[in-house]
Amino acid sequence: MLRRLITAAALLTAVLTSATTPASAADTPLRDLAAARGIYLGTAVTGGKLTGGYGDLAGAQFGSLTPGNEMKWDAVEPARGTHDWTGADRVVAFAEAHGQRVRGHTLVWHSQLPGWLTGGSWTAAELRTLMTDHITAEAGRYQGRIDHWDVVNEPLNEDGTLRSSLWGAALGESYIADAFRAARAADPAAKLYLNDYSTDAVGAKSDGMYALVKRLLAQGVPVDGVGFQAHLVLGQVPASLEANLRRFAELGVDVAITELDIRMTLPASDAKLAQQKADYAAVLRACLAVTRCAGVTVWGFTDSDSWIPDFFPGQGAATPYDENLAPKPARAGIAETLAPVTPPAPGVCSVTYAVSSQWTGGFTAQVTLRNTGAAPLNGWTVRWTQPAGQRVTQAWNAAVTQTGAEVTASHLSYNGTVPPGGTVAFGFNGAWSGTNPPPAALTCATGTQSGT
């Protein structure tokens, strides 16, 4: 309930701010812009640095915090049966003091395990018990205070098969189901996620994750969401990112971008920073386009706190703020993408919809907008709801987006002006199954739409 009240308060604050002050999106905290668009914007943090300017930015700009290392097994249980919650407590307390969510990271992983665990000789039964006991202790300690848990982190190989880790080698895939069930028992209110890297695009690894999630759901395992780490390279945001997020969401789980950073070969330049701004915006747009995308977390918000230079020599500058905590163009790209969408002004227009051809699993439709007024239309937007789960797969003569069943089509640069009595048409291909009824109604509005 507290988390819901915090989210509602952030949304109300953002709405009131936009309605009563002339502040631009650049001046509004990122967390408020995100909340107003129905998602969260989070960051990974180093608990010991949550003071001064670092703490001020972390608290003011982000609606969710992920402990970068403080909740990993080697940090919280360095000796068997001896727990150290100092770092994790610090992050959770900071988040609660600043009205933020917490993403727990991570309960079960093959890395950053304590030596007593990796160096032991355990039977499969003993190892399973150690795992579930650890989950019970950690998730139980923070019961009701964690919004999302990364229950199992990085379970797959690059080809989508199960990683032969300490857990996978000894217990097989069953350890994943056991981990989720133990987490649900310890913290019933938290959302439980699978999390992995290199699953952002449609491909072998994401196909393996997709199949794994389907198997787990079929077994009744309480998987609430899938996390896509999105450690990306400049200029290489996957073209299939949105489609990939959408196919997982259509399984009935939430999705989230959990560890976003976009690295470049150093030194940074104006051109590289401009490309990075565009890349951050593209990732945010993909999340906003998928109804069940819960939010986006950047993996460290400042270059001084980034893991990239240590693991990729000669690369870095991967975050939205530089080493001196100054905002980079990427920060502006995030703000601009999250900026409130101003609906087009009502206009005088009518719309007709017709299916021109149809085949098994697919169809082509044409939409025609007519200016029924006495003055030219300067820009137009058409909206409708697909009544039977149809999906737009390709469009022409309009910019078409679909979120769930809701479809929005807007003019392009060459067909935004429609004279009195004139018409403009656009078309699209769609996919369907079962039936393909037409929309009950299409609405049109005129004017140029701002935002994304």
Secondary structure, 3 states (H helix, E strand, C coil): CHHHHHHHHHHHHHHHHHHHCCCCHHHCCHHHHHHHCCCEEEEEECHHHCCHHHHHHHHHHCCEEEECCCCCHHHHCCECCECCCHHHHHHHHHHHHCCCEEEEEEEECCCCCCHHHHCCCCCHHHHHHHHHHHHHHHHHHCCCCCCEEEEEECCECCCCCECCCHHHHHHCCHHHHHHHHHHHHHCCCCEEEEEECCCCCCCHHHHHHHHHHHHHHHCCCCCCEEEECCEEECCCCCCCHHHHHHHHHCCCCEEEEEEEEEEEECCCCHHHHHHHHHHHHHHHHHHHCCCCEEEEEECCCEHHHCCHHHHCCCEECCCCECCCCCECHHHHHHHHHHCCCECCECCCEEEEEEEEEEECCEEEEEEEEEECCCCCEECEEEEEECCCCCEEEEEECCEEEEECCEEEEECCCCCCEECCCCEEEEEEEEECCCCCCCCCCEEEEECCCECC
